Amino acid sequence: MRIRLRHLAAAAILFAVEVVIALFVRDGFVRPYLGDVLATAMVYFAVRGVTPLGRAGAAACALALGVVIELGQALNVLDHAGLGGSRVARVVFGGVFDLKDLACYVVGVGLAMLVDRRRRSNSSAAG
């Protein structure tokens, strides 16, 4: 299996941005919406970095993870698992189901695929 370092670097950068957002941003747009967009893009790039999956496969994985997390919120999985009081668990998995989050996940994956495609086109043209 080939590791794709550019994809992993993109995932790491997005992870760092996500940590900054989680620790320091308390607003009604960046944290709840842009954070979800970036989180799904981060998962997409991480999947592309460590698996042989193409863009569509990585997108499907990232979206599936987002949907599973959102369904877990709807079913109060953290509370049932005894993690409802954990601040870390709430930051990572969220606490409230919201259909708008699903739209953010789609946007995040779409943007990640677009960046991934453009980056590949640019590196092919340069080489």
Secondary structure, DSSP 4 states (H G I P E B T S, - for coil): ----HHHHHHHHHHHHHHHHHHHH--SSSIIIIIHHHHHHHHHHHHHHHHSS--HHHHHHHHHHHHHHHHHHHHTTHHHHTT-TT-HHHHHHH-SS--HHHHHHHHHHHHHHHHHHHHHHHHHHHH-
